[in-house]
Amino acid sequence: MKDLTSLKCKACEGWMKPLTQEQFIPLLKQVSGWEVIEDIKIVKNFKFKNFKEALAFVNKIGEIAESENHHPNIFLYGWNKVKITLTTHVLKGLSENDFILAAKIDTIK
């Protein structure tokens, strides 16, 4: 299995199917601390020393998301916490892209 951080997100088409549990469980094992919700999204919470660090983290995620053309939902709350939710909207579920982006996000924490 390839290192997810070495992969690039690929465009998904509406005719494609989301990953099944059998397909996403091995990918989930490659990212740390991410939780699958309803088999359609993965979520992880991050905590920082202060607002400035949390905001810098959000901005770094934005740069990665733009370069991958795969965009997470980002929630900055409580002045030092960030919640990231990944799903592939066109598939209404999970794709390999979600795990690629999760792995790349984990490298910046």
N, C-alpha and C positions, 0 to 999 in steps of 0.2 A: 504494500500500500504506500502510495506517495505521500510525502509530507505536504499537508494542506497549504502551508505557507508558500510552497513553491508553485502552486497552481494559480491559474487566472480564472476569474468568473467568466462564464459563457452566457450569451443571450439565451433566454428561455422563451419558448413559443407556447401559445395557449393550448395547443394540441398535446403538449407534453404532460406527463403525469407526475404528481408530487412523489417524493420518496416514500416508500413503505417503511414500517418499523424495522423490518429485516434489512433494509438498505441503509437507514439512517443510524441505527445503533452503533455499527462500527465507526462511523464518522463522529458520533457523539463522544466515543471513547478517546478520540484524538484531540478534543478540546476540553479544557479544564473549567469546571464550575458552571457550565451551561446546563440549563434545565429545559427539557422538552415540555411544551404545553399543548395539550389536546392534539398531539401528533401533527400540528401545523405550524408551530413556531418554536424558536429557542430564545431563551431569556437569560441574561446575567446581570447582576448588580455589582457595581464597583463603588468603593468608598475612598475618599481622598482627605488629605489634611485640611484643605481649605477650598474655597470657591475657585480661586485662580487655578489650582491644579486640576480641578474637575473640568473647568472650562477649556483648559489646554488639551485635556484628554479628548473632549468632545470635538475640538477642532482637528486633532490628529485623526480621529475616526472619520471625520468629514473628508479629509484628504484621501484616505485609503478608499472610502466608499466611492468617491468620484473617479479615482483611477481604476477601480474595479467595475464601475457602472452598476453597482448593487448597493442599495441604500437602506440602512436600518432605521427603525424608529428609535429616537434618542430622547430620553427624558432626564433632564437635569433637575434635581429636587433637593430640598433640605440643605441647600448651600454647598454640600460636599458629596453628594451621591449622584450616580449616573446609572440609569437602567437602559440596557440595550435589548431591543427585540428584533429578531431577524426572522423573516418569512419571505417566500417568493410569491408576491401578490398575484401574478398572472397564473400561477399554478394553484393558488389557494392552499398552499402547503409548503413543505420543505423541499429544497433542492440542494445539490452539492454546493452551490454558491453560498448558501447560508453558513455552511461549515467552513468554507474557505475564508469568508470574511470574519467569522468568529475567531479562527486561528490567527489571522492577521491582527485583529483587535487585541488579542491576548499578548502579542509581542510588544505592544506599546504600553502596557500597564506597568 
